Amino acid sequence: MPSNHYILDTHCQIWFQENNPKIPSSVMDVIQNLENTIYFSQKSLFEISIKQSLGKLTYISITIEDIHNQATAGSVRQTINFDSHRK
């Protein structure tokens, strides 16, 4: 059976972590399907952190550490920032 790999964008990652109804049910189905491999980007964590520091995500009560810990405690995997390895 082929493996399906998906990467969450920043909004989907936030919405998934907060169980927000804004996340489409089709996306939630993909995330919750144990046959799929779900990734999140370190860059999303940076983006969330920057937006929080600028006061643009006041509706989010979860910290970056909580997002990271909740994601990696489940079946979601963190991507490697390959840009930092380029010369």
N, C-alpha and C positions, 0 to 999 in steps of 0.2 A: 504494500500500500504506500503510495507516495506521501512524503512528508510535506506539510504546508507550513511555511514560515511567514510571519507577519511582524511588522514593526509598528508600535503604537505611536501616533503623533502626540504632540504635547497635550492638546485638548482632550483627546481620548484617554490619555493616561490620567489626567486630573479627574475627568468624569468617572472613569472606572474606579479609581481609588476612593472617590466619594460616593459611589453608587448613585450617581446623578442621572435622572431620567433623560437628560439631553443626549446621552449616548444611545445611538440607534440600536434597536434590538438585534439587527443583523450583525452589528459589530460585537455586541455582547455575546452572541452565539459563537462567533469566531473565537473570542477570547476564552470563553468557558469550555470550548471543545478540547478535551485532553489530547486529541490526536494532532492538534496544531501546536507549533512552537511560536511563542509570543516573545518579542523583544521590546525593550525600550532603550532610548538613546541617552547617554550621559548629557548630550547637548540639551535635551528636554529639561533635565534637572537644572542646568545652568539658566535656561530660559525662564523657568518657573521662579528660580531664585532672584533673577534680575527683575522680573515683573513684580514680585512680592516687595522687593526693596524700593521700587518706584511707586508702590501703592496701587498698582493696577489689578491686583488679584485679592482685593480685600474680602471677597466672598469665600475665599479658601481658608479653612481653618487648619489644614494639615501642613506639617513642615516638610522640607526637602528630605530630611532624614527619615521621617515617617513614610513618605512616598517610596523612597528607596527600599527601606526595610520591608514594607508591605509587599512591594512588587517582587523582591527577591525571595521572600518567604513562601510565595506561591510558585506557580509554574512559569512566571515571566522571567526572562533572562535579560541581563544587561548587555548592551553592545559595547564594543571597544571603540574608543575614539582613534581611528586609524590616522587621522590628520596629524596627530602628535608624533607619529612614528615616521613620517615622511622626511626626507632630507632634501 
